[in-house]
Amino acid sequence: ELQPDAVIYLQAIMKVTTERSEQGDYITNEGIGARNAEIAELADDQKIFFLDVNPLICDETGGMVASYTYDGVHLKAQYIPIWLDFLKEHADYLPEFMRRKIVTCSHVYDTGGKK
């Protein structure tokens, strides 16, 4: 209502390693998959888009590639560009300032004006 021309990107929750998922607590890839399915339902592919980087960071078991993480949950810094490049490629409606700088966590990645 306040921003009728806004384009919204919803991101899938990143899966965890299969080993981490099987620890038996509340963080499981099955639960993440269920939540992602619910988030995807909110997208209308006109002004609200669902982006899922999981196919690029998951192995054949469906969990995050073990070497991409230090704790089974979070990407190592050296693999964040996979996520960043995915967002730049799939978020077609990024405003100019976002094309230059994308902020994730405590890091700012300067894209040099590239989309």
C-alpha positions as CSV (number, residue, x, y, z in Angstrom):
1,E,0.0,0.0,0.0
2,L,2.8,2.5,0.8
3,Q,5.0,1.2,-2.0
4,P,2.7,0.1,-4.8
5,D,5.5,-0.3,-7.3
6,A,7.7,-2.3,-5.0
7,V,9.2,-5.5,-6.3
8,I,9.7,-8.1,-3.5
9,Y,12.2,-10.9,-3.6
10,L,11.7,-13.8,-1.1
11,Q,14.7,-16.0,-0.5
12,A,14.6,-19.6,0.3
13,I,16.1,-20.7,3.5
14,M,19.4,-22.4,2.8
15,K,19.5,-26.0,3.6
16,V,22.1,-27.4,6.1
17,T,24.4,-30.3,5.6
18,T,22.8,-33.7,5.7
19,E,25.0,-34.5,8.8
20,R,23.6,-31.4,10.6
21,S,20.1,-32.2,9.5
22,E,20.3,-35.6,11.0
23,Q,21.3,-34.4,14.5
24,G,17.7,-34.7,15.5
25,D,16.9,-31.2,16.7
26,Y,14.8,-28.4,15.2
27,I,17.2,-27.7,12.2
28,T,16.3,-30.3,9.5
29,N,16.3,-30.1,5.8
30,E,12.8,-31.6,5.8
31,G,11.6,-28.6,7.9
32,I,13.5,-26.2,5.8
33,G,11.9,-27.7,2.7
34,A,8.5,-27.3,4.2
35,R,9.1,-23.7,5.1
36,N,10.5,-22.9,1.7
37,A,7.4,-24.4,0.1
38,E,5.2,-22.1,2.2
39,I,7.4,-19.1,1.4
40,A,7.2,-19.9,-2.3
41,E,3.4,-19.9,-2.1
42,L,3.6,-16.1,-1.4
43,A,5.2,-15.4,-4.7
44,D,3.0,-14.3,-7.7
45,D,5.9,-14.1,-10.2
46,Q,4.7,-10.6,-11.1
47,K,5.8,-8.4,-8.2
48,I,6.7,-11.0,-5.7
49,F,9.4,-13.5,-6.6
50,F,10.8,-16.5,-4.9
51,L,14.6,-17.1,-5.3
52,D,16.1,-20.5,-4.3
53,V,19.9,-20.8,-4.3
54,N,19.7,-24.4,-2.8
55,P,20.3,-26.2,-6.2
56,L,23.7,-24.4,-6.4
57,I,24.9,-25.2,-2.9
58,C,23.4,-28.7,-2.2
59,D,24.9,-32.1,-3.0
60,E,23.3,-35.3,-4.2
61,T,21.8,-36.0,-0.7
62,G,19.9,-32.7,-0.8
63,G,22.0,-31.0,1.9
64,M,24.5,-28.2,1.7
65,V,27.9,-29.3,0.4
66,A,29.9,-30.1,3.5
67,S,33.0,-28.2,2.3
68,Y,30.9,-25.0,1.8
69,T,30.3,-24.6,5.5
70,Y,32.3,-24.5,8.7
71,D,29.4,-25.4,11.0
72,G,27.0,-27.3,8.8
73,V,24.6,-24.3,8.7
74,H,26.4,-21.2,7.4
75,L,28.3,-20.7,4.2
76,K,32.0,-20.0,4.4
77,A,33.0,-16.6,3.2
78,Q,34.6,-18.0,0.1
79,Y,31.3,-19.5,-1.1
80,I,29.1,-16.4,-0.5
81,P,29.9,-15.3,-4.1
82,I,27.8,-18.3,-5.3
83,W,24.8,-16.8,-3.5
84,L,25.6,-13.3,-4.5
85,D,26.0,-14.2,-8.2
86,F,22.7,-16.1,-8.1
87,L,20.9,-13.0,-6.6
88,K,22.5,-10.7,-9.2
89,E,21.5,-13.0,-12.0
90,H,17.9,-13.7,-10.8
91,A,16.9,-10.4,-9.2
92,D,16.2,-8.6,-12.5
93,Y,14.6,-5.5,-10.9
94,L,17.4,-4.5,-8.6
95,P,17.6,-0.7,-8.2
96,E,20.8,0.9,-9.3
97,F,22.3,1.3,-5.8
98,M,21.7,-2.4,-5.2
99,R,23.5,-3.3,-8.5
100,R,26.6,-1.6,-7.1
101,K,26.5,-2.9,-3.6
102,I,24.8,-5.9,-2.1
103,V,25.0,-6.2,1.7
104,T,24.9,-9.6,3.3
105,C,25.5,-10.1,7.0
106,S,28.5,-7.9,7.9
107,H,30.1,-7.9,4.4
108,V,29.5,-5.5,1.6
109,Y,30.3,-6.8,-1.8
110,D,31.0,-4.1,-4.4
111,T,29.7,-5.3,-7.8
112,G,31.2,-2.3,-9.6
113,G,27.8,-1.4,-11.0
114,K,27.3,-4.8,-12.7
115,K,23.9,-6.4,-12.4
